[in-house]
Amino acid sequence: MRHDRHNRKHSNGNWKNNKHSHDNHGSQKNVKPVFKPTIKAVSEEQIHENEEAIRNFKNANQPVCPVCNEIIRDLSSAFNDPVSGSPLHFDCALAKIQNDTKLESGEKIAYIGQGRFGVIYYANVHDTKHFQIRKIIDWEEKDKKPEWRDQMSELFSKVR
């Protein structure tokens, strides 16, 4: 008798995992592997304690925007105020730049990354794919990270 994948006599439906020797048909046939977790489970109490600590930290560390005097709820999108060094809303930084910058026809202020804004010129206002950056406004210094941003990134890396 042939013992290959075409022999259906001893087949369990999965020919690759089917043992083809006759000594495996004894008591070990129904033995299943036992799951053994590799990490310790966190208790529900510990989860609640961690969540409470995060809530307390957030409530104690709610900076106020120096421009609009409102609480900054999302520090990840905040900018550094060049005057005070404290965080301020993205929209407040953008509004401040728009108030301080005289725009020509077809120009617009946009965030271009790395703490910089730009005066963008569109020859055709309906075609936003083609533009020219006429002026770059450095809002934050590249090599200088504010202290509040370091604290936020440390907390984020510990929580996640």
N, C-alpha and C positions, 0 to 999 in steps of 0.2 A: 504494500500500500504506500502511495506517495504522501509525504508530509510537506506540502507546499501551500501557497496561497489559494490554489484551486481546489484543494481538498476541503470540503464543507463539513466533514464529519465532526471535527473538533473545533470548528470555527466559532468565535464569539462575536463575529461581525467586524473585527478589526484585525486583519491578517498580519500587520506589522508588529502588533503587541502580543500576538498569539505565540505561546511557547510551544515548540514543536517536539520536545522530548517527552517521553511517556512518564518520567518521574514527577513532572509538574502537575499531573492530573489528580494528585492526592488532596490532602487537607489544605495546602497553600493556595488552592485555586480561588477561594473566596476572600483572601486576605487583602484588605485595602490599605493604602498608605495612610498614616496618621498625620494630621496637620499639627505642626508645632510652631507657634508664633515666635518670631525672632526678636521682636521688640516688646517691651512691657506696655501694657495698656495704661492709659491715663484715666484716672478716676473722674467721675462727673463733678465731684467736689473740687478737684484741682482745676478743671476747665472753668468752673464758675469763679474760682478765686482769680485765675488769670484774666478773665473777662472783666471782673470788677477792678482789678489793678489797672487795666488799660483804660477803662472808663474814668477812673479817678485821675490818671495822668492827663487824659484829654481835657477833662474839666478844669484841672489846675493850670494847664498850659494852653490857654486860648488867647493868642496875641490879638491886639487891636490894630487895625490898619490906620496909619498916621494920616491918610488922606481923607477917608470917609468916616473914621471912628467907629467902624463896625467890626465885629469879631471875624477873624479869618478862620473859616471852618475847614478849608482844604489847603493845608500848607504845601502840598506837593505842586500846586499850581501858582504859589505865591512868588513874588519877586522881592529882591532885597532893595530897600529904600537907600539910595546913595547918600542921603543926608544923615539919617538916624541909624542906619544899619539894621533896622528891624524889618520884618516882613510886611508886604503890602499886597493887596489884591492885584491880579493881572489886569483886570479892567481899569483899576485906578491908575496903574502905571501907563496903560495905553491912553487913557483920557488925559493924563498929565502931558504926555508927549504930543498928543493932538492939539492941546491948548497952546503949547510952546512952539509949535512948528507951523510955519505958513505954507499951505499947500497950493499948488498951481492946478489948473484944469487937468483932469485925467490922473491926478496923483492920489495916493492913498497910503496910510500908515499900516504896516503889517509886521507881525513877529516873524523873524527869519531864523531864529534859533540861537543857541549859545548865549542867551542873555542880551540879544541884539534885536533892534527893530530897524525897519528900513522904510524909506520913502519910495514907494513903488509907483512907476508910471506905466499906464496902459494907453497905448495909441488908440485902441478901440476898447471902450469900456465893457463891451459885450463879449470880448475875447480875452478871458483871463489866463489863457495858456501862454500868451506872448506878452512879456512885460520887461521892464528895465528897472534895475535898482539904481536910483539916482543919488541916494544918500544913506549911509549906515549910521545908526544911532546906538552907541554902546551904552546899554543901561547898567549892566553888571560887568565887573572886571573878570576876565577869563580865569586868571590864576588865583583869584581870591574867593574862597568859599565862606559865606557867613556862618557864624557859630550856630545859629538856630537851624540851619540846613543840615549841619553835621549831626546835631542831636536828633533831628527827625529821621535821618537815614539810619542811625544806629538803632532807634526804636523800631523802625520798620523791619530791619533785618532780624531783630530778635523776635518779633511777633510772627513774621511769616516764616 
